[in-house]
């Protein structure tokens, strides 16, 4: 029931603002855009799971797991959260392992700064996008940029890492703009 017709059905002592009203609407989305958004979300889920597992692997190698985890990984040496109790016979190996751990932690931190808000924008703009093709391209671009950023960071590639980060940022910003324009022009 529309608000402007509600007054005709109300008792004389009730106003439209004094009762709870319910509205229902139907939202239609482009099926291709929906599939690309879902595929992009799945790719990012796999990418984040991979990054988290690599962080765990490097924590074990660096001795940075909880002390009781030595029971799970006895060949990996002492574990103490910070890695200070692990003894390395080779200082170069210690430096390499700790750099790998720092790199993995930074990948995860960057993911946490960018992926959640990017996914919120992707899915939010899906329901009100102004241009479907732009939404499809930017959804795929966001996922590609984030995957490219991770691969480049892990392999120590620059400017490739910056390109991946930039593609993700530009894509999520364009998704937001596409959604805002669509929301105000619908």
Helices and strands as residue ranges (DSSP letters): H 3-9, G 16-18, H 31-62, G 67-71, G 74-76, H 91-126, H 132-154, H 160-185
